[in-house]
Amino acid sequence: MTILRLLTAVLCFALVVPQGHAQEFELKHNHSEQTEQSKQATEYVCPMHSHIVSDEPGTCPICGMDLEPRQRQEEKSVQVSGSMQQNLAIRTTTVQ
């Protein structure tokens, strides 16, 4: 029974302790470019009123809560072929 516990402890220790070769990997990138991009890509939004968005930190004009930073969302679009629209029975209408 003690050998089984000892073997289990050694196995757990071997799985938990990081291996030396995993730390040899080094990323080569420029943090200053990321900082500039993140500053430009940050917008501030009210946690309670998601339609209140600002380019600068501040408070929500409705509830007075501090605006929280978030990364700007890139516009994304979905394209569905005509045959797939027919298969899925997708209907579209013009917004008025």
C-alpha positions in Angstrom: 0.0 0.0 0.0 2.8 2.4 0.8 4.6 1.6 -2.4 1.4 2.4 -4.3 1.1 5.8 -2.6 4.8 6.5 -3.2 4.4 5.6 -6.9 1.3 7.8 -7.2 3.1 10.7 -5.5 6.1 10.4 -7.8 3.9 10.2 -10.9 1.9 13.3 -9.9 5.1 15.2 -9.1 6.5 14.3 -12.6 3.3 15.5 -14.3 3.1 18.8 -12.4 6.7 19.9 -12.5 7.4 21.8 -15.7 10.0 20.3 -18.0 13.2 22.2 -18.7 12.9 22.1 -22.5 9.5 23.8 -22.4 11.1 27.0 -21.1 13.6 27.1 -24.0 11.0 28.4 -26.4 11.3 32.1 -26.9 8.8 34.3 -28.7 10.3 37.0 -30.9 7.9 39.9 -31.3 7.7 43.6 -30.7 5.8 44.7 -27.6 5.8 48.4 -28.6 3.7 47.6 -31.8 1.3 45.6 -29.7 1.0 48.4 -27.2 0.2 51.0 -29.9 -2.4 48.6 -31.5 -4.0 47.8 -28.2 -4.3 51.5 -27.3 -6.0 52.2 -30.7 -8.1 49.0 -30.3 -9.4 49.7 -26.8 -12.8 51.2 -26.3 -14.6 51.8 -23.0 -18.1 50.5 -22.4 -20.6 50.7 -19.6 -21.1 47.3 -18.0 -24.8 48.0 -17.5 -25.5 49.9 -20.7 -23.7 48.2 -23.6 -24.7 50.9 -26.1 -22.7 53.5 -24.1 -19.3 53.3 -25.8 -16.4 55.8 -25.6 -12.8 56.1 -26.9 -11.7 57.4 -23.5 -12.2 56.2 -19.9 -14.9 57.9 -18.0 -18.3 57.3 -16.4 -21.6 56.3 -17.9 -24.0 59.3 -18.3 -27.0 57.1 -17.4 -25.9 55.3 -14.2 -22.5 56.9 -13.3 -20.6 53.6 -13.3 -17.0 53.6 -14.5 -16.6 52.5 -18.2 -14.8 49.2 -18.5 -12.1 48.7 -21.2 -12.6 46.1 -23.9 -11.0 45.3 -27.2 -12.7 46.7 -30.3 -14.5 44.1 -32.3 -13.6 43.7 -35.9 -16.5 43.7 -38.3 -17.3 40.2 -39.4 -19.6 39.0 -42.0 -21.1 35.7 -43.0 -21.7 34.7 -46.6 -24.1 31.9 -47.4 -24.4 30.6 -50.9 -27.7 30.6 -52.7 -28.1 26.9 -52.6 -27.3 26.7 -48.9 -29.9 29.5 -48.3 -32.5 27.4 -50.0 -31.5 24.3 -48.1 -31.8 26.2 -44.8 -34.9 28.1 -45.9 -33.3 31.4 -45.0 -35.4 34.4 -45.8 -34.1 38.0 -45.9 -36.0 41.3 -45.9 -35.0 44.9 -46.4 -34.7 47.0 -43.3 -37.0 50.0 -43.4 
